[in-house]
Amino acid sequence: AKAQGPGVLMKFSPEDLLLERERIRLEERATLERQKRDRDKKGIAGGKRLSDSEWDKLEQLLRMIRGTRSTVLEAMVFCLDHCDWAIEITECIAESLTILETDWPLKMARLMLVSDILHNTASSRPAAWAYRREFERSLPDIF
């Protein structure tokens, strides 16, 4: 139970508590992985850090993506144009796919983006292959 004011307690169902524990566990795990990658990613392909404006653009693309060709294409082009930032981009996409409250159509559109990125990892773009390496690490957590 959680205090909501002087002398008032709210009761949570066991299911709510399990969901909250799982959310906290996933957040802590993502934080630890991000910290480890920050230490380990110096000098590896895809290890650069996004600027605040690039980070905002990525988050906007992930929020606005739909199952249409144009929105998936726009997000994929952004990702492939930023291959040197593959680690952070992959982490962001993976985290967006693990949010429990996200509607299924939005998750499906994001999975279409992952599919398109993976399809294009063999392109001539330098460091595009880094996405395959990073998604191999994060996909088990998503599924």
Helices and strands as residue ranges (DSSP letters): E 2-5, E 8-10, H 14-40, H 52-64, H 69-81, G 83-85, H 86-97, H 104-119, G 120-122, H 129-142
